[in-house]
Amino acid sequence: MKNMTVATGNSHKTQEIRAMLGDAYDVTDLKSYPELPEVEETGATFLENATLKAVQISEQIGGLVLSDDSGLEVDFLHGAPGVHSARYAGVHGDDTANNAKLLANLEGVESREARFRCVMVLAQNGQVLAHFDGAVEGKIIIEQQGAGGFGYDPLFVPDGYERTFAELGEDVKNGLSHRAQAMQQVVAWLGR
């Protein structure tokens, strides 16, 4: 079994990636390396942030490192929250506050088209091996629905569905999400 470190402390992301990679890889994340300094996400794009994380972490631990930067882009908000999705309301990872701010910013807005975008970068020993991009189109509903998932999942209904990511369940979400699309490319690249 090969080892892969996911450059995140977000156990939800790690769990999704682990499920998509299957048994071929022993997947760990940054919780296994508490001594590493946090990588500051100073990039203006998902690709820049994912590259920063993959390169810096792989320089320090060696081996395969997979990073991901992802978020929600709302057309009416000119792509916001975008790279600031996890800290949209000010505090990193406060899903309740982020969702409340998004709903407040869309109050009274009829056109709620949005997409989840994910960019992943695979690096080893400080060198980028490849990058991958996935997106899923959908819309933002007017109130949260569902208890599954994380982040904006209770507000996002993917095109072709009537339920939110939080209601669809892990198996369905992992089959069509932005992260799933990028991971399909990762798996294909690893298997070449």
BELVENQUI-V535858 format. One record per pair of residues at least 24 apart in sequence whose C-alpha atoms are under 8 Angstrom apart, sorted by the first residue. I is the first residue (numbers start at 1). J is the second residue. D is the distance in Angstrom with one decimal. If there is no record, write none. Layout:
i=I j=J d=D
i=I j=J d=D
This chain:
i=1 j=25 d=5.5
i=1 j=26 d=6.4
i=2 j=26 d=6.0
i=3 j=27 d=6.1
i=3 j=28 d=7.8
i=3 j=63 d=7.3
i=3 j=64 d=7.0
i=4 j=28 d=6.4
i=4 j=63 d=7.0
i=4 j=64 d=5.1
i=4 j=65 d=5.8
i=4 j=66 d=7.1
i=5 j=29 d=5.1
i=5 j=30 d=7.3
i=5 j=63 d=7.8
i=5 j=64 d=6.3
i=5 j=65 d=4.8
i=5 j=66 d=6.2
i=6 j=30 d=6.9
i=6 j=65 d=5.7
i=6 j=66 d=4.8
i=6 j=67 d=5.7
i=7 j=53 d=6.3
i=7 j=54 d=6.5
i=7 j=57 d=6.8
i=7 j=65 d=6.5
i=7 j=66 d=6.0
i=7 j=67 d=4.8
i=7 j=68 d=7.4
i=8 j=67 d=7.0
i=8 j=68 d=7.9
i=12 j=150 d=7.5
i=16 j=174 d=7.0
i=17 j=183 d=7.3
i=20 j=174 d=7.5
i=20 j=180 d=7.4
i=20 j=183 d=7.0
i=20 j=184 d=8.0
i=21 j=183 d=7.9
i=21 j=187 d=6.8
i=36 j=60 d=8.0
i=44 j=83 d=7.1
i=45 j=83 d=6.3
i=46 j=70 d=6.3
i=46 j=83 d=6.0
i=46 j=118 d=7.3
i=46 j=119 d=5.9
i=47 j=119 d=5.8
i=47 j=120 d=7.4
i=47 j=121 d=7.7
i=50 j=119 d=6.8
i=50 j=120 d=6.1
i=50 j=121 d=5.8
i=51 j=121 d=5.9
i=51 j=128 d=7.4
i=54 j=121 d=6.2
i=54 j=122 d=6.5
i=54 j=123 d=5.5
i=54 j=126 d=7.5
i=54 j=128 d=7.5
i=55 j=123 d=6.0
i=55 j=124 d=7.4
i=55 j=125 d=7.5
i=55 j=126 d=4.5
i=55 j=127 d=6.1
i=55 j=128 d=6.6
i=56 j=126 d=6.4
i=57 j=126 d=7.6
i=58 j=123 d=6.3
i=58 j=124 d=5.3
i=58 j=125 d=4.9
i=58 j=126 d=5.1
i=58 j=127 d=7.8
i=59 j=124 d=7.4
i=59 j=125 d=4.8
i=59 j=126 d=4.3
i=60 j=125 d=7.7
i=61 j=125 d=7.6
i=62 j=124 d=6.0
i=62 j=125 d=4.8
i=62 j=126 d=7.7
i=63 j=124 d=5.4
i=63 j=125 d=6.5
i=64 j=122 d=7.0
i=64 j=123 d=6.0
i=64 j=124 d=4.9
i=64 j=125 d=7.8
i=65 j=122 d=5.7
i=65 j=123 d=5.3
i=65 j=124 d=6.1
i=66 j=120 d=6.8
i=66 j=121 d=5.7
i=66 j=122 d=4.6
i=66 j=123 d=6.5
i=67 j=120 d=5.4
i=67 j=121 d=5.3
i=67 j=122 d=6.5
i=68 j=118 d=6.7
i=68 j=119 d=5.6
i=68 j=120 d=4.3
i=68 j=121 d=6.4
i=69 j=118 d=5.9
i=69 j=119 d=5.5
i=69 j=120 d=6.5
i=70 j=116 d=7.2
i=70 j=117 d=5.4
i=70 j=118 d=4.1
i=70 j=119 d=6.2
i=70 j=179 d=8.0
i=71 j=116 d=5.6
i=71 j=117 d=5.6
i=71 j=118 d=6.7
i=72 j=114 d=7.0
i=72 j=115 d=5.8
i=72 j=116 d=4.5
i=72 j=117 d=6.3
i=72 j=152 d=7.7
i=73 j=114 d=5.5
i=73 j=115 d=5.3
i=73 j=116 d=6.3
i=73 j=117 d=7.3
i=74 j=112 d=7.0
i=74 j=113 d=6.2
i=74 j=114 d=4.2
i=74 j=115 d=6.6
i=75 j=112 d=7.1
i=75 j=113 d=5.8
i=75 j=114 d=5.7
i=76 j=111 d=6.9
i=76 j=112 d=6.7
i=76 j=113 d=7.4
i=86 j=151 d=7.5
i=93 j=151 d=7.8
i=95 j=150 d=7.3
i=95 j=151 d=5.1
i=95 j=152 d=7.1
i=98 j=151 d=7.9
i=98 j=152 d=7.9
i=99 j=151 d=7.6
i=99 j=152 d=6.2
i=99 j=155 d=7.6
i=103 j=142 d=6.8
i=103 j=143 d=7.5
i=107 j=142 d=7.9
i=112 j=139 d=5.3
i=112 j=140 d=5.4
i=112 j=141 d=7.5
i=113 j=137 d=7.6
i=113 j=138 d=5.9
i=113 j=139 d=4.4
i=113 j=140 d=6.7
i=114 j=138 d=5.4
i=114 j=139 d=5.1
i=114 j=140 d=6.7
i=115 j=139 d=7.3
i=116 j=177 d=7.7
i=116 j=178 d=5.9
i=117 j=178 d=5.5
i=117 j=179 d=7.7
i=118 j=178 d=5.5
i=118 j=179 d=5.6
i=118 j=182 d=6.7
i=119 j=179 d=8.0
i=119 j=182 d=6.8
i=120 j=182 d=6.6
i=120 j=183 d=7.9
i=132 j=182 d=5.4
i=132 j=183 d=7.8
i=132 j=185 d=6.4
i=132 j=186 d=6.8
i=133 j=178 d=7.9
i=133 j=181 d=7.4
i=133 j=182 d=5.1
i=134 j=177 d=7.9
i=134 j=178 d=4.6
i=134 j=179 d=6.3
i=134 j=180 d=7.5
i=134 j=181 d=4.8
i=134 j=182 d=4.6
i=135 j=177 d=7.2
i=135 j=178 d=4.3
i=135 j=179 d=7.7
i=135 j=181 d=7.0
i=136 j=176 d=7.3
i=136 j=177 d=5.9
i=136 j=178 d=5.2
